[in-house]
Amino acid sequence: MRFLKSDGRLVGVLLVLAITQLIGWGTIGLPAIVGRDMAADLGMSLPAVFAGTSVLYVTMGLCAPWLAKAFARHGARRVMMIGTVVTVPGFVLLFFAREPMLYFAAWIVFGLAGSATLSTGAYIMLNEVAGQNARSAIGALMLVTGLSSSIFWPTTSFLSGHFGWRGTCLAYAAMLLLVSLPLYAFGAPRRTEPKQDGAAPAKHADVPRTPRSTFGLVVCAITLNAFVSFGLSAVFVELLRAEGLAPAQAIAFGSMLGVIQVSARGLDFLGGGRWDGITTGLVAGTALPIAMLLLMLSEGTTWAVAVFILLYGAGSGAMAVARATIPLVFYDQAEFAKAMSMIALPLNLASAISPPLLAGLLTEFGSRAALGLTFVCSCAAVVMLVLLGRRRPRMAPVLT
């Protein structure tokens, strides 16, 4: 937390990113609240409406490697400004949509824009500004972005109640142009290149180049955990109902998840950089298979469900920070943008595939099938993190 007190510039960037990331993630969460209205209006099934989110993640993943050079060449600020402008036509397309083709075209546009503006771009900007404090800065940002649904679900409900879901699309397009774009343009700093000269060589110059096999382990660990986290989040209430909880009870228990996840991120942030992303990942990642095993072995008793939610919520909340900060252990400021952009492809594809896959397993084979798959994936992720822990650079990159 000391860097927040000493670096007013970083505090300003965090404020800009907190607002713009809340708006970015909150506005595309539209179907969670008005999905049934959209389905009725467009003549689509509810699952087809929610498939728009899968289109979003697939498009983001496919575009991320292509944007790596843009982030490295032009900096996060310029790329995120362009991405914000591109998002607006997506909401306009959604406003005019009368059939599935135009609806899914809008989500492709959201994916193109999201690859530039959502999460990855924010982490790259923080790395440009914070340098060696990037891990703590990312943790601070994630404390706020975890509240996007809590803020925008009621906002969407209010707007759609007065203007309909189409009017809400136009309101969100205006919000991006009038709030997010000016914040990036006037509140986000232009990138400054790391200082390097003959008398003071880059402090990461003695660090050996990260092997491809290490990058592969990073990708596998992050992707496997994303598959579990995004998939279970999508079917969480249905999973609890399959364990025998009444609908109202499942919603009540499930509502605890977000609070526990944000609390876990807060505890990690209060650590003040005393441990790296791998350590966070190992501790948090170990809690996930334990939680799933407990639920599988129990008979859906109330105490077992409560402990499962506590362990899973804390583990998944801290792992969200770890997924963003593990690359900082191996990549310096110059390579971080490229690494994050390359990781975004498998991560977003896993995020797109896991919800329908786990929902299908839950529907066809019951909760044990879904829990069994996520248990195996979580254990594999922990193994990858153990291997990465043994490959930590002896001299971690010092970013200036």
N, C-alpha and C positions, 0 to 999 in steps of 0.2 A: 504493500500500500504506500510505501515511501515515495515511489515514483509519481504517484498522483499528486502528492504535496509539493514535489519539487519541479514538476514539468507542467506548466500551465498550458503549453501548446498541445501536449498529449491529452490533457483533460478536454480541451476544445474539440479535438478530433474524436474522442470517445463520445462526446455529446452529439456531434453530427452523426456519427455512425449509429448510435443508439436510436435516434429518431428515425433515420432513414431505413435501418434494418427492421425496426418495428413496423413501419409503413409498408416496406417491401413484402415481408412475410405475412403481415396481417391482411393486406389487400388481396393477395392471391388465395387466401383461405376462404374466399367467398362461398364455395360449394358446401362447406361445413355447416353453414347456417341457412342458405337459400337453395340448397341442392334440390329439394323436392319441388320448389317453385320453378326452378330452371328446367327440371325434367318434364313437368307438366306443360310448360310453355313451349319447349323445344320438341316435344313428342319423343323423348328419350327415356330409357330406363334409368333409375337412380344409380346403379353400378356404372352405366355408361357415362353419366355425368361426372362421377368421381374418377373415371378413367382419364379425365383431363389432367389430373394431378400426375398420373403416371407418364403421360405425354410430356408434361413439364420437366420431370426429372430425367427422362431419356434425352430430351433435347438439350438440357443443361449439360448432361454428361458428354454428349457428342461434341458440343461446342467448346467445352472447357480446354482441351488440348490446343485447339485452334487459337484460343485467346491468350495462350501462354506468352507468345511473342509480343502481343499488344500490351500486356501488363508489364513485361520487361522493358519494352521500348518507350512506352508513353506514360507509364505509372498508373496507379490504381484510380486516381482522381478523374483523369480524362476518360478512361474506359467506363467508369461507373456513371459519369454524366451521360455518355452516349447510351449506355444501357437503360438509364432512367427514361430518356426520350423515347427509346424503342418500346418501352413497356406501354406507353400511352396508346399507340395504335391497337395493342392487344385488347385493351378495355373497350376501345371503339368497335372493334370487330365483335366482341362479346355483346355489346349493346345492339348491334344490327343483326346478330345471329338469329336465324329462323329455322335452321336445320343443323344436323350434326357436323357437316363438313366445315361450315364457318366457325362452329363452336370449337372444334379441335384445331382449326387454323389459329384461333386466338391463343390456345395453350402452347402451340409451337412458338408463337411470338413471345409469350411469357418466358418460355424456356431459353430462347435466344437472349432476351434481356436479362433473365435471372443468372445466366452464366457469367454475366459481367457485373451484376449488382448484389447478388445474394451470397452472403457468407464468405465465399472464397475471395471476392474482391475486397471485402471488409478486412479479412485477415491479412491480405497482402498490403493494404494501406497501413494497418497498424504496424506491420513489420517494417515498412518504409520509415515510419515516424518514430517508433519506440525502440527499434534496434534490439538490444539485449533484454529490454523489458517487454518484448512483444508477448511473451507467454502470459504475464500478469495482465497485460492490457486486453488480450483476447478473453481471458477469464472474466475480467470486469465487464466487457461487452456482453458476454453470454449470460451474465446475471440479468441483464435487461431484456435481451431478445427472447429469453425463455418465457416472457410475459406477453408475447405478441397475441396469442389466442385469447388470453384473459382480457386484453384491451380491445381487440378488434372484433371478437365474436359479438359482444353486446353492441359495438358500434355498427356492425353490419346489420344486426337485427333492428336497430333503431332506424337506420337509413332506409332499409328495404321496407319497413313498415310504413314509412312516409312517402317514399318515391318509387318503390318497387325495386326488383333486383337490377333491372336495366338502368334505372336512375342512379343506383348505387355504383354501377360501373363508371358512369360519367363523373360522379363525385370523386371516385378514387383516381381517375385519370387526372382530374383537376388538382387533387392533393399531391400527386407526383410532380406535376409541373410547377405548382405554386409553393410547395414546401421542400420536397426532396431535391429537386434540381437546383434551386438557389442555395441550399445548404452545401451541396457539393461544390458549386461554383464559387461561393464566397466564404464558406466555413472550413472546407478541407484544404490542406496545404498542398502546394505543388511539390513534386518529388525533388529531393536534393540528393545528388550522387554521393556515395561514401568517399571521404577524402583519402586519396592515395598519392604519395609522392616518394621520391627517392630516399628522403630522410626518415619517413615514417611509413613503412610498408603496411599493407592491410593486416590486421591482427589475426585474420583467419588464414593467412597465407601458408602457415605450417600445418594446417589440418589436411589430411589426405582426402582425396576425392572419394565421395561415397560410392561404394561398389553397387553394381546393378542388383546383385542378390539382396543387398540391404534394402534398396528401394522396393524390391519385390515383397520383402517381409513387411515393410511399412504399409504398402498397398493392401496386402492380404489382411493384416490385423485391422486396419481401419475399415475395409470393405465388409469383412465378416461382422464386425460390431455394428456397422450401419445397417446391415441386413436385419440383424436382431432388433435393434432399437426402433427403426422405422416401421418394421413389420408388426411388432408387438404393440407399438403405440396406436396403430390403425385398428387393431382388433382387441384392444385391451378390455373394454367393457364386455364384448361378446365372449372373451376368454373367461372372465369372471362368472358370467352367466352359465357358461358350459361347466364350470366347476360347482354349480349348484346354487349360486346366489340369486336372489330375486332381482328383477330388473332395477328397482329403486335402490336396493342394497348395492348392486354392482356399480351403479352410477355414483353412489355416495363414496364407496371405497375407491373407485377410479379417480374421483375428483381430488383425492389426496396426492395422486402421483405427481402432478405438476409442482405442487408446493415442496414435496420432498426432493424433486430433481433440482429445483432452483436453490434449495437449502444446501444440497451437496455441492453445487457449483460455488456457492458462497464460502463454504468451508475450504474448498480448494483455493479460492482466491485469497482468503485470509492467510493461507500458508506463505504468502509473500514471496514466492519463487524459491522456496527452500527445497523443492523437488522438481523434477522435470516431468514431461508428458508421459514418459515410459513408466515412471514410478506411479503416477496417477492412474495410468491405464492398468497396471498390474493389480493394484489394490482394488480399483473399481471393477475391473474385468473379472476378478475372482468372485466377487459378490454375485454376479449374474448367474453362472451355472449353479451356485449353491441355492439361490432363490428358486430357480426352475426345478431343481431336484427336489427341494422341499415341497413344492406344490404338486409335483407328480406323485410323490410318495404319500401325501396326505389325502384325505377324503373330502377335501373342500371345506374343512373346518374353519371357523371364523378366525381363530388365532393363526392358523397356517397362512390364510389369505393375507392377514394383516402383516405378518412377518415377510411374506413374499413381496408385498407392495413396498415395504420399508427397504428391503435389500435391493430389489430391482430398481426402485426409484432413486436411491442413493447411488447405486452403481451406474445406471444409465445416465444420470445427471452429470456425474464426474467424468464418465467416458466421453460425453459430448465435448468437454474441454480437452480431453486427451486426444481425441481425433483431430482437433485443430492444432494441437501443439506438439505432437510427436515429431512431425517433420523438422521442427526447430532444433531438435537434438542433433540432426545430421546435416542440415543445410544452412548455409550462411545467407546473408541478406540478398546477395545477388542471385542465388539459386532457388530461394524459397518460393518465389512467384511461379517459376516453371514447375517445381515439384508439386505445389498445391494444385495447379491447373491440370497436371497429369493425373493426380490422385482423384480429382473430381469426376473423371469419366467413370471408373468402376464404382465409385461411391454413389453417384447418382443413379447408375443403372441398378445397383443393388436396392437403392431406396425405392425405385419404381417397381421392381419385381416382387419384393418381399410382401407388401400388403395383400395383393391378390393371391399369392402363393399360400401364405399363412391362413388367409380367410378360407381358401379352398380346402386346406387340410383340416381346419377347424370344423367346417361344414360337413365334409365327407367322412372324416375319421375320428373326430372328437379332439378334445383339448390335449390329450397325451401325444398325439402325432405332432401338433404344432409346437408343444413344449419340448418334445424330443429333438426336433430339428434345431430349434434355437439353442438347446442345451449343447448339442454337438458343435454348432457354430461358435458358441461362446467359449467352449473349451479349446477349440482350435485357435481362436483369437488370443487366448491367454498363452498358449504355447508359442505363438509368433512373438508376443511381447517379451517372453522370457528370452528367446533367441536374440531379439533386438537389444535387450538389456546387456547382453554379453558383447554386443558390437558397438557400445557407446564409444564415441571418439575420446581418446585420452585427454585431448585438449579441445573442449567444446568451442565452437565458433564464438568469437566475441564481436558483436555487431556494433558499429559506431555510426 
